[in-house]
Amino acid sequence: MDDPLLPVGPSKYVKYDSTETFVTEITDGGFEELRPSSNDTNNLGYRIGRRRDLLTKRKRIAEVSFVLGVIGILLVIIDTELVLAGKIGAESSASNAIRVVTSISTIFLLISIIAYHATGQRLFKASAGFEDWRLGMTATKWLRLSIELLICFIHPLPFLHLFIPTPNMGSSILTSKSLPTNAILTILMFLRLYLFGRFVVLHNNLFYASSVQSMGALSRVKINASFVFKALLSSTPCVVLGTVMVSTIVINSWNIRLCEVYADPNSKLGEFTQAIWLTTVTFLTVGYGDIIPHSFCGRIIALLSGLMGVGIVALAVAVLAHNLEQSRSEKYIHTFVQQLALDKCAKNAASDVVKQTVRIWLLKKNGHYKGKTLLKHQSKLLRAKRKMQEAKFTKSHLSEGMIGPVELSSELNNMCDVVTSVKEDQKGFEQRIANLENLVVNMSRQLHDVRDMLNNKKCRSIKE
């Protein structure tokens, strides 16, 4: 045959190395990067490589968003503290300059948020193999994008000096019943801290590990922010809960202080330590009542602190109880030690029973049927019997809930013995059935022989 079945010459084929690496091997031993054309967007290797690049890009965008959000919050805190300390005025050029810088960082933050969602949509497009990104956009995604843009847009605006009237909650010590609009915007600006949660999730190895993604797809489990948060809470509960509690108390204390200072400059809550005390007792649902907020804004923040404290403290108590609970191995060892102690107690009680019984017998043998000595030994005998019975009952109760390696091995040995005996019985039954079949066959042959003999005799009698 002149024409070969396969083409002669160098040919390329995609070699699978891992879910994160695809290389192209050339038949002469060289390697070069695979560069698919525009028509190869449905190629698995190209899609996986594209997905990896987009994940890395989205991670970098999340880092930029988090840094911009923190910069904006720090600038606002610096501006507010300078104004409250009297270093600069709320309408001064320095304060307006800081707010202008904050507005510039907010614009870049909004751009990064849009870029993050656009990268996520391109990632979904690469994973699903869509050609048009609009096919993956749903009403939920549009709503999520709008809410994030609204939250990140909130910040104190420069050259804005409006005041919002608020109720004084019936207090007679307030000198002001209005709150600056920029103060409310400053408090709402802390909503940007959700970017920290996104930053932590995207920098967790569980979110990018291909093995975890594969297992999640097979088990129909979504590897998302909720999964990563539960994993972190399970692995490092003290760090997660401690960070949430401390950050919540500090942020709410600063916000309460801001509200109270604008409502009443002479308020006790103008001191940060007093604000922390109020937030802490409210967060822990203690509520001594020695210090209370007098502004409508401060009371709303205190109410939110109490609601957050109920959930976080309950979660902390549950995690603490789970950590204090003995593991299965620890429980087995503790139960085993208790059983040894109960065995020793039962043996001592049994020896006391024998000893007191012998003494009572000796006393009765010597004619002491009544008296304090006999009564004392009888009481000791009853106590020893009761102690022995209690030890046996407690040991049997512990044995019911004790499953350890020794019990498992003994149960497995018993099961193996039962299986072996069943197999032997089955072989015996099979042998008996085989013997019965042979007997039936022999009886059938004998019946046929008898029938033939009877037929032969009958024929002979007819002939005669």
Secondary structure, DSSP 8 states (H G I E B T S, - for coil): --S-SS--S--EEEEEEETTEEEEEETTS-EE-----GGGTT-HHHHHHHHHHHHHHHHHHHHHHHHHHHHHHHHHHHHHHHHHTTSS-TTSHHHHHHHHHHHHHHHHHHHHHHHHHHHHHHHHHHHHT-S-GGGG--HHHHHHHHHHHHHHH----TT---EEE---TT-SS-S--EEEHHHHHHHHGGGGGHHHHHHHHHTSHHHH-HHHHHHHHHHT---SHHHHHHHHHHH-HHHHHHHHHHHHHHHHHHHHHHHHHHH-TT-GGGSHHHHHHHHHHHHTT----SS---SHHHHHHHHHHHHHHHHHHHHHHHHHHHHHS--HHHHHHHHHHHHHHHHHHHHHHHHHHHHHHHHHHHHHHTT--SSHHHHHHHHHHHHHHHHHHHHHHHHHHHHHT---HHHHHHHHHHHHHHHHHHHHHHHHHHHHHHHHHHHHHHHHHHHHHHHHHHHHHHHHHHH-
